[in-house]
């Protein structure tokens, strides 16, 4: 084996330890800080307003909470077509927002922002039942995707123990999705439709990266001497895929970094809650395809071979 090649498989315990420590840290952080679930999943009320000029809407949060007698989340935005600013107030509310309460809230905002021409845009009550159903459907879709991935890899890579390769690929995917979840929790973003979109995007991205490495392993198995060990086979294949994986990752991550910077400058939080977790997921996906999926597959096959020898 070329001396310049990096020993991915030989350092598998290091990779597994790093991932395990980070996953435990994410779990602890989630328990300590808590996970914000969006109203679209748990139900509540969303009231949207437009206003002109400059105003620090976040300063009104305590006044709004005192009036509604419940914690609220304020999200600011901008309507580029009408050249006005907007913000939404969301809060949990099983009984919805009455007409009197809505009118009182509008009066409060008009009083606090007399020079900003505050106008009510929309008011919606979100049914928690539909949110729960949507969340369950997302879980079902993710599980079906995992099953299909295992079946696809098992069929396509049957020459390299396809079933074990498929299971290792799915474990790698779960690893990546945990990191995406961690990004949402650490950044304080709500688990909402953006979370679902990021999850589905990372599923496709990570699978593609892992399949590239598996494809190289299959090709090398056919051309390398039969005396080549499974560890050496995977190291050679992973190193051959390294440049392509890193180049692709740099290109996609750079694009998302630009999107993130622009969204930050213009204060578009809805885009930030998509782009930042995507960046984390892409980096985790590249790391997992090189350092988790294939080394895990080697460990699996070595354990299986050892158990067969004992029999």
C-alpha positions as a printed Julia matrix, in Angstrom:
311×3 Matrix{Float64}:
   0.0     0.0    0.0
   1.25    3.46  -0.83
   2.97    5.0    2.2
   1.35    8.34   1.45
  -2.11    6.91   1.9
  -3.98    7.81   5.06
  -4.9     4.9    7.33
  -8.65    5.45   7.78
  -9.37    1.91   8.96
  -6.47    1.77  11.42
  -7.87    4.84  13.19
 -11.45    3.56  13.32
 -11.5     3.53  17.14
 -10.55    7.21  17.11
 -13.34    8.07  14.63
 -15.92    6.08  16.58
 -14.83    7.71  19.85
 -15.01   11.24  18.4
 -18.51   10.61  17.05
 -19.7     8.98  20.28
 -18.43   11.87  22.41
 -20.11   14.45  20.16
 -23.39   12.51  20.09
 -23.41   12.26  23.9
 -22.68   16.01  24.09
 -25.63   16.71  21.78
 -27.88   14.5   23.9
 -26.82   16.24  27.13
 -27.22   19.7   25.57
 -30.7    18.75  24.33
 -31.78   17.63  27.8
 -30.28   20.66  29.58
 -31.39   23.34  27.13
 -34.51   21.67  25.82
 -35.75   21.24  22.26
 -37.96   23.89  20.66
 -40.84   22.29  18.77
 -42.55   24.52  16.19
 -46.25   25.28  16.39
 -46.86   23.43  13.14
 -46.03   20.24  15.08
 -47.51   21.01  18.51
 -50.34   23.43  17.66
 -50.91   27.09  18.59
 -51.45   30.51  17.05
 -49.39   32.56  14.58
 -50.16   36.27  14.1
 -48.3    38.25  11.4
 -47.9    42.02  11.11
 -46.27   44.45   8.71
 -44.65   47.75   9.66
 -42.7    50.58   8.06
 -39.35   52.06   9.02
 -36.98   50.77  11.69
 -38.09   49.21  14.96
 -36.61   46.81  17.5
 -39.43   44.29  17.62
 -37.63   42.01  20.08
 -37.92   44.77  22.72
 -41.69   44.28  22.66
 -41.54   40.61  23.6
 -42.09   41.13  27.35
 -45.06   43.47  26.71
 -46.63   40.95  24.32
 -46.11   38.09  26.77
 -47.66   40.13  29.6
 -50.71   40.82  27.43
 -51.16   37.26  26.15
 -50.05   35.71  29.46
 -47.94   33.09  27.66
 -44.38   32.83  26.25
 -44.12   33.89  22.6
 -41.64   33.51  19.76
 -41.05   36.52  17.51
 -39.66   36.04  14.01
 -38.74   39.04  11.87
 -38.7    39.23   8.08
 -38.94   41.6    5.14
 -41.38   41.96   2.27
 -39.18   42.99  -0.67
 -42.1    43.52  -3.07
 -43.86   46.11  -0.88
 -40.66   47.45   0.72
 -42.05   46.89   4.22
 -40.88   44.88   7.19
 -42.84   42.1    8.83
 -42.82   39.97  11.94
 -44.78   37.04  13.28
 -45.79   36.25  16.86
 -46.28   32.56  17.61
 -47.38   30.94  20.85
 -49.03   27.79  22.17
 -52.75   28.27  22.61
 -55.21   25.39  22.74
 -58.31   27.6   22.41
 -57.07   29.85  19.62
 -56.95   33.67  19.66
 -60.3    35.39  20.17
 -61.28   38.46  18.14
 -61.05   40.66  21.25
 -57.57   39.38  22.11
 -56.41   39.86  18.52
 -57.78   43.42  18.47
 -56.13   44.13  21.83
 -52.78   42.8   20.6
 -52.97   45.0   17.5
 -53.81   48.04  19.65
 -50.84   47.27  21.92
 -48.43   47.1   18.97
 -49.84   50.27  17.43
 -49.38   52.04  20.76
 -45.8    50.83  21.15
 -44.9    51.61  17.52
 -46.9    54.78  16.76
 -44.67   55.91  13.87
 -44.36   52.55  12.08
 -47.84   52.07  10.6
 -48.36   48.59  12.08
 -50.95   46.5   10.19
 -52.32   43.01  10.78
 -51.42   40.68   7.91
 -52.73   37.32   9.02
 -53.81   35.27  12.02
 -53.87   31.47  11.99
 -54.69   28.8   14.55
 -52.66   25.64  13.98
 -54.35   22.35  14.8
 -51.98   20.13  16.85
 -53.56   16.98  15.4
 -52.52   17.84  11.83
 -49.05   18.73  13.09
 -48.69   15.37  14.82
 -49.88   13.57  11.7
 -47.36   15.45   9.56
 -44.55   14.6   11.98
 -45.51   10.91  12.0
 -45.59   10.9    8.19
 -42.07   12.39   8.15
 -40.84    9.6   10.43
 -42.5     6.97   8.23
 -40.89    8.47   5.11
 -37.46    8.47   6.8
 -37.84    4.82   7.9
 -38.95    3.78   4.4
 -36.0     5.67   2.92
 -33.62    3.79   5.25
 -35.14    0.42   4.26
 -34.9     1.26   0.55
 -31.29    2.37   0.98
 -30.39   -0.95   2.61
 -32.15   -2.9   -0.16
 -30.53   -0.83  -2.92
 -27.01   -1.14  -1.5
 -27.51   -4.84  -0.72
 -28.45   -5.48  -4.36
 -25.92   -3.17  -6.0
 -22.97   -4.18  -3.81
 -23.72   -7.86  -3.22
 -20.14   -8.7   -4.26
 -18.87   -6.92  -1.14
 -21.4    -8.25   1.4
 -24.13   -5.85   0.36
 -26.4    -6.31   3.39
 -23.7    -5.31   5.85
 -22.7    -2.4    3.59
 -26.33   -1.23   3.51
 -26.74   -1.4    7.28
 -23.45    0.46   7.82
 -24.57    3.14   5.35
 -27.83    3.65   7.28
 -25.95    3.82  10.61
 -23.75    6.47   9.0
 -26.88    8.36   7.9
 -28.34    8.26  11.4
 -25.0     9.61  12.65
 -25.29   12.55  10.23
 -28.92   13.28  11.14
 -28.01   13.4   14.84
 -25.48   16.11  14.0
 -28.14   18.03  12.05
 -30.47   17.74  15.05
 -27.62   18.99  17.25
 -27.17   22.04  15.01
 -30.85   22.94  15.44
 -30.71   22.52  19.22
 -27.4    24.35  19.76
 -28.4    27.26  17.52
 -31.78   27.47  19.26
 -33.77   26.81  16.08
 -37.23   25.29  16.23
 -37.87   21.77  14.97
 -40.1    22.74  12.06
 -40.61   22.13   8.33
 -37.07   23.42   7.73
 -35.8    20.56   9.89
 -37.66   18.05   7.72
 -36.27   19.66   4.54
 -32.71   19.55   5.89
 -33.11   15.91   6.96
 -34.3    14.84   3.49
 -31.53   16.85   1.78
 -28.8    15.34   3.96
 -30.21   11.84   3.42
 -29.64   12.16  -0.33
 -26.3    13.92  -0.03
 -24.8    11.47   2.47
 -26.0     8.35   0.64
 -24.39    9.55  -2.58
 -21.07   10.17  -0.83
 -21.07    6.74   0.82
 -22.03    4.95  -2.4
 -19.05    6.53  -4.18
 -16.69    4.93  -1.63
 -18.5     1.57  -1.8
 -18.31    1.66  -5.59
 -14.56    2.13  -5.42
 -14.27   -0.77  -2.94
 -16.2    -3.04  -5.32
 -14.03   -2.07  -8.3
 -10.77   -2.54  -6.39
 -11.85   -5.92  -5.03
 -12.07   -7.17  -8.61
  -8.63   -5.91  -9.67
  -6.45   -6.13  -6.54
  -4.71   -9.4   -5.57
  -6.9   -11.78  -3.57
  -4.3   -11.64  -0.8
  -5.23   -7.99  -0.16
  -6.77   -7.7    3.31
 -10.17   -6.08   3.75
  -8.58   -3.24   5.74
  -6.07   -2.53   2.99
  -8.79   -2.75   0.34
 -10.93   -0.16   2.13
  -7.97    2.13   2.84
  -6.93    2.13  -0.82
 -10.5     2.73  -1.98
 -11.19    5.49   0.57
  -7.98    7.32  -0.31
  -8.88    7.13  -4.0
 -12.27    8.69  -3.19
 -10.81   11.28  -0.8
 -10.05   14.04  -3.28
 -13.43   13.76  -4.97
 -15.31   13.75  -1.64
 -13.45   16.75  -0.23
 -13.74   18.71  -3.49
 -17.49   18.11  -3.65
 -17.89   18.99   0.02
 -15.91   22.23  -0.31
 -17.96   23.29  -3.34
 -21.35   22.64  -1.74
 -20.4    23.96   1.71
 -18.9    27.13   0.17
 -22.16   27.77  -1.66
 -24.17   27.36   1.55
 -21.73   29.61   3.45
 -22.38   32.38   0.9
 -26.14   31.87   1.33
 -25.69   31.98   5.11
 -23.69   35.22   5.02
 -26.27   36.93   2.79
 -29.13   35.67   4.98
 -27.33   36.93   8.09
 -26.71   40.37   6.58
 -30.38   40.74   5.65
 -31.61   39.09   8.84
 -33.56   36.31   7.11
 -33.74   33.85  10.0
 -35.85   31.32   8.08
 -32.97   30.81   5.62
 -30.36   30.7    8.4
 -32.27   27.9   10.13
 -31.93   25.93   6.89
 -28.44   26.83   5.66
 -26.48   26.42   8.92
 -27.78   22.89   9.69
 -27.22   21.99   6.02
 -23.56   23.02   6.36
 -23.2    20.92   9.52
 -24.93   17.97   7.82
 -22.72   18.17   4.73
 -19.51   18.26   6.78
 -20.76   15.39   8.95
 -21.77   13.49   5.81
 -18.32   13.77   4.25
 -16.68   12.78   7.53
 -19.02    9.81   7.98
 -18.6     8.5    4.43
 -14.81    8.44   4.86
 -14.38    7.68   8.56
 -17.55    5.91   9.74
 -19.36    3.89   7.04
 -16.4     2.04   5.51
 -14.38    1.46   8.73
 -17.6     0.25  10.38
 -18.13   -2.13   7.45
 -14.57   -3.45   7.92
 -15.17   -3.98  11.64
 -18.45   -5.81  10.9
 -16.86   -8.16   8.37
 -13.8    -8.85  10.53
 -16.06   -9.75  13.46
 -18.14  -12.0   11.23
 -15.04  -13.72   9.82
 -13.66  -14.24  13.34
 -16.92  -15.79  14.55
 -16.94  -18.18  11.56
 -13.4   -19.32  12.38
 -14.43  -20.11  15.97
 -17.2   -22.36  14.67
